[in-house]
Amino acid sequence: MEKKHCTLCFECELFKGNILIPEDITIMYKYHYCLNSQGRWKECKRFLTKNLFGFCPGFVMPNSLLSLDQIKQKVRVEYVA
């Protein structure tokens, strides 16, 4: 049986409310991605980033238009430099 919510949501800083964005936006993301029973959380860029790199930086939002390669490059520039 498929999960009814994101398998990583309880680890996610966005889900926990630790990313500084308006509360209504956080609620919208939770509804459309984290807790979506249709499995939309599998499309979440935070979910994909965490699975690929082992962590997800705060600048990545669920509907980010950045590719995973672009996120990786930005992490190198901002976090490693």
Secondary structure, DSSP 8 states (H G I E B T S, - for coil): ---SS-TTGGG-TTTTT-S-S-HHHHHHHIIIIIT-TTSGGGG-HHHHHHHHHSS--TT--TT--S-HHHHHHHHIIIII-
